[in-house]
Amino acid sequence: MQALSERLTESLVGRRLREVRLLGFSSLKTVSPESAELLGHTLMSVARRAKYLVFTFDHGPRIVLHLSQAGRVDIEEPPKVTRPRGAAARFTFDGDPRGRAILIREFGTHRKAAWWILGADDDGPLKGLGPEPFTAKFSQLIRTSTSNRRLHSDLRDQRVMSGIGRGWGDDILHQARLSPFGAMGSLSAIERERLIEAVDKVLSQALAAERTRVGGLSESSLSGRFAVHGRFGEPCPLPCGDTLARVSFESYEMTYCPSCQTKGKVLADRRLSRLLK
């Protein structure tokens, strides 16, 4: 999302918003302010907060966008008028001879991508988000947390720490050689520093790779980016000789290496999983 916000900044900042077209009626989560209040205003920035994109204009409300798991952004030059399957919204800007637009759409059958039009004093879904990686507050949280929740739950919870999610969470815990079912409160000081270092390394490498891409974010499958996430049954990328295992939940799965992360113990691959006795 960080790299996408940078590409959208390069493509759209300085352009005036000409049209907002709602294409998926469940995607807009606010009724006031109305989009008409933004028309004709110049886009000043596209920033990222956690997994949200924040579009700020020279005057009036902001647009906040969350793509969810299957949401994508297409940059259209010139703007189109079609309504592709899974389309949620299209924002059209002036500029060039015919303008430029971004199309928000979703793959699959779930319709969870969402956007908000927020007044200056309304943080909407941004309120209460946890600290971001690469910040002093984030490192302090890791060093002092007494949480007894599972590590993979804390890493995914945007109210605890922002911007990681399940895919990078798997890779981070593997890099840190920590069990996803361990708890922050039970980590030693050395393990906490190892977790901070793993977050920095994994996310820095991911961002560097994402910055090599151009345009929007239209691919329907991005699983090839990860070292372990989604690679159940493949050899562990570290030289331990083990095979990556998984725990499956209702709507997602978690991947880990028994040798590197759980001292050889296999986590039960069933809902409400726990360590096998």
C-alpha positions, 0 to 999 in steps of 0.5 A, spaced: 500 500 500 505 504 501 508 503 494 501 504 491 500 510 494 507 513 492 505 511 484 498 514 485 501 521 488 506 521 482 500 520 477 494 524 480 497 529 485 496 536 482 490 534 478 483 536 479 477 531 481 472 532 475 467 526 477 466 521 482 462 515 480 459 510 485 459 503 481 458 498 487 453 501 492 455 497 498 462 500 497 461 507 500 460 507 507 458 514 508 452 519 506 455 526 508 459 529 506 457 528 499 462 527 493 459 533 490 463 537 495 470 535 492 469 536 485 473 541 482 478 541 487 485 539 486 488 533 489 494 535 494 496 528 496 495 520 497 498 518 503 497 511 507 495 509 514 495 502 516 492 499 510 488 505 508 489 510 502 488 517 504 486 522 498 487 529 501 484 535 497 486 543 497 479 544 500 473 540 503 473 533 505 478 527 504 477 520 501 479 514 505 480 507 501 480 500 503 482 495 498 481 489 503 484 482 501 481 482 493 481 489 492 485 492 486 486 499 483 487 500 475 489 507 473 486 509 466 489 513 461 484 516 458 478 514 463 473 509 461 466 509 462 465 501 462 463 498 469 467 491 469 465 486 474 467 487 481 467 495 480 466 499 486 468 506 484 471 510 479 475 517 480 476 521 474 481 527 474 482 533 469 489 533 466 493 531 459 488 532 453 483 527 456 484 526 463 486 520 468 482 516 472 482 510 477 478 504 478 477 501 484 474 493 483 474 487 487 476 480 484 472 474 487 465 474 490 466 478 496 465 485 496 469 488 502 473 494 499 470 500 502 471 508 501 469 513 506 468 521 504 470 524 511 470 531 513 476 535 516 474 533 523 472 526 522 477 520 522 472 515 520 476 508 520 483 511 521 481 512 529 484 508 534 489 505 529 496 502 532 503 504 531 506 503 524 512 499 523 519 503 522 517 508 528 519 509 535 512 507 538 512 501 534 519 498 537 516 501 544 510 497 543 514 490 541 519 491 547 514 493 553 507 489 550 504 484 556 499 481 551 497 474 552 494 473 545 497 469 539 503 473 536 499 472 529 493 475 532 497 481 534 501 482 528 494 482 524 490 486 528 490 494 526 488 496 532 494 493 535 499 495 530 498 498 523 500 495 516 502 488 517 497 483 515 497 476 515 501 475 509 507 479 511 506 477 518 507 469 516 514 472 513 516 476 519 515 470 524 518 466 520 524 471 519 524 472 527 524 464 528 518 465 533 512 461 533 505 464 531 502 461 537 507 464 542 505 471 546 508 477 546 508 477 553 512 471 554 518 473 549 525 474 552 528 481 550 532 478 545 526 475 542 523 482 542 529 485 538 529 479 533 522 481 532 523 488 531 529 486 526 525 481 522 519 487 521 524 492 519 528 487 514 521 483 511 517 490 510 523 493 507 525 488 502 517 488 500 517 495 499 523 495 495 520 490 490 513 493 490 517 500 488 519 496 482 512 496 479 508 501 475 501 503 474 496 501 479 495 494 483 491 490 478 493 483 479 488 478 482 494 474 485 500 476 489 502 470 493 509 470 489 511 475 493 512 472 500 517 467 502 513 462 506 506 465 506 501 461 502 507 456 500 504 450 504 508 443 502 514 447 500 521 446 503 523 452 508 527 457 505 532 457 511 537 451 511 533 447 516 531 441 511 523 441 513 517 442 510 512 448 511 506 447 514 500 451 515 494 452 520 487 453 516 482 458 519 475 459 516 477 465 511 485 464 511 491 460 513 497 461 516 504 458 514 510 456 518 516 452 519 516 447 525 523 446 525 525 454 525 519 456 529 515 451 534 521 447 536 519 441 531 512 441 534 506 441 529 500 446 530 493 442 529 491 444 522 483 445 524 479 451 526 480 453 533 487 449 532 492 448 538 498 445 539 498 437 538 499 433 545 
